[in-house]
Amino acid sequence: MYLSGWFHGAAVETIKRENMREFLSWVLLNGSRDGGAEEFAELEEYICLLESRLGRGFEKGYDKKVKCVRLTLDGVVMEYRSLLWYFVGTLIYCAGMGK
């Protein structure tokens, strides 16, 4: 399901209400879970709408094991690759273009 992709492949049944609130807060309000009463009410409306579309409710609570993808807030893990890596990759690419 599309929704599980935004939670690193977690089954939809394992996504709890506060996990969904955290995700929707990022998606719609560009923030974290700590919003005011107005934001809380707005997010609650979106969660209820989503529950009606899915045909099932989200269990109350927050599961620390279920993490959502928040592209603008989460850190990026950088990986070092030597210049040799790119040189070999370019050679392979050029050899394939010669055919």
C-alpha positions as CSV (number, residue, x, y, z in Angstrom):
1,M,0.0,0.0,0.0
2,Y,1.1,3.5,-0.7
3,L,0.9,4.6,2.9
4,S,3.3,1.9,4.1
5,G,6.0,3.3,1.8
6,W,6.1,6.5,3.8
7,F,6.7,4.5,7.0
8,H,9.7,2.5,5.7
9,G,7.6,-0.4,4.6
10,A,5.8,-0.9,8.0
11,A,2.4,-2.7,7.7
12,V,-0.5,-0.3,7.8
13,E,-1.9,-2.2,10.9
14,T,1.2,-1.3,12.9
15,I,0.9,2.5,12.2
16,K,-0.6,4.1,15.3
17,R,-2.5,7.4,15.6
18,E,0.4,9.5,16.9
19,N,2.7,8.1,14.2
20,M,0.1,9.3,11.6
21,R,-0.2,12.6,13.4
22,E,3.6,13.1,13.2
23,F,3.6,12.2,9.5
24,L,0.7,14.4,8.6
25,S,2.2,17.3,10.6
26,W,5.2,17.1,8.4
27,V,3.3,16.7,5.2
28,L,0.7,19.3,5.7
29,L,2.0,21.7,8.3
30,N,5.8,21.3,7.7
31,G,6.3,20.8,11.4
32,S,6.9,18.3,14.2
33,R,4.3,16.6,16.5
34,D,4.4,19.6,18.9
35,G,1.7,21.9,17.6
36,G,-0.9,24.0,19.3
37,A,-4.6,23.1,19.9
38,E,-5.6,24.5,16.5
39,E,-3.1,22.3,14.7
40,F,-4.1,19.3,16.8
41,A,-7.7,19.8,15.8
42,E,-6.9,20.2,12.1
43,L,-4.7,17.1,12.1
44,E,-7.4,15.1,13.9
45,E,-9.8,16.0,11.1
46,Y,-7.3,14.7,8.5
47,I,-6.7,11.5,10.5
48,C,-10.5,10.9,10.7
49,L,-10.8,11.5,7.0
50,L,-8.0,9.1,6.3
51,E,-9.6,6.5,8.6
52,S,-12.8,6.7,6.7
53,R,-11.0,6.3,3.4
54,L,-9.1,3.3,4.6
55,G,-12.1,1.8,6.2
56,R,-10.3,1.2,9.5
57,G,-9.2,3.2,12.5
58,F,-5.7,3.8,13.8
59,E,-4.9,2.4,17.2
60,K,-4.2,5.0,19.8
61,G,-0.6,5.6,20.9
62,Y,2.8,5.9,19.3
63,D,5.0,3.1,18.2
64,K,8.7,4.0,18.4
65,K,9.6,1.2,15.9
66,V,7.4,2.7,13.2
67,K,9.2,5.8,11.8
68,C,7.9,7.9,9.0
69,V,9.9,9.5,6.2
70,R,10.3,13.2,6.7
71,L,12.5,14.3,3.9
72,T,13.1,17.9,5.1
73,L,13.6,17.1,8.8
74,D,15.5,13.8,8.9
75,G,19.3,13.7,8.5
76,V,21.0,12.3,5.4
77,V,23.5,9.5,5.8
78,M,26.5,10.3,3.6
79,E,28.7,7.6,2.2
80,Y,32.3,8.1,1.2
81,R,33.5,6.8,-2.2
82,S,37.0,7.3,-3.5
83,L,37.8,8.9,-6.8
84,L,38.7,5.4,-8.1
85,W,35.0,4.4,-7.6
86,Y,33.9,7.2,-10.0
87,F,36.7,6.6,-12.5
88,V,35.8,2.9,-12.8
89,G,32.1,3.7,-13.1
90,T,32.9,6.2,-15.9
91,L,35.0,3.6,-17.7
92,I,32.2,1.1,-17.6
93,Y,29.7,3.7,-18.8
94,C,31.9,4.7,-21.7
95,A,32.6,1.1,-22.6
96,G,28.9,0.5,-22.8
97,M,28.3,3.6,-25.0
98,G,30.8,2.4,-27.6
99,K,28.6,-0.5,-28.7
